Amino acid sequence: DSYDAFGYVNNVDSFTTLQKTSIRWMGSLAMYFAASKIKSKRNITDERASLHEALDKFESEGLQDGKMAYLSGVDCPDMGDVAVFGVLHSVKGLNAHEDAIGSRGGHVKDWYDRMHVQVVGEEAE
């Protein structure tokens, strides 16, 4: 995912081909080492499983298994909703987003779609 995340540099006209290649490879390498350090610190062996566990907890405790539309418990999102949405939306277009939102469905997907309308102003794709 980190290599894909740096794919945006190919669309920056002011970078030379060498700069684009260097940024993409060096950035990916730096992200790999940073992620490895964080995973080690948090005792995470499978990041996908940990993401699903966190989303399951968010769904059951935060959204109370779909009984609440937003974390705030009212009809509009609060900063907690915006923070979680920001994290999930920031990886849009990457495998992590598809894994977390696209293929998941359920209350988290419904919440994400509502948040997308609230924050972005249009329906999620």
Helices and strands as residue ranges (DSSP letters): H 2-5, G 6-11, H 17-41, H 47-57, I 58-62, G 64-66, H 79-90, H 95-97, I 98-102, H 106-120
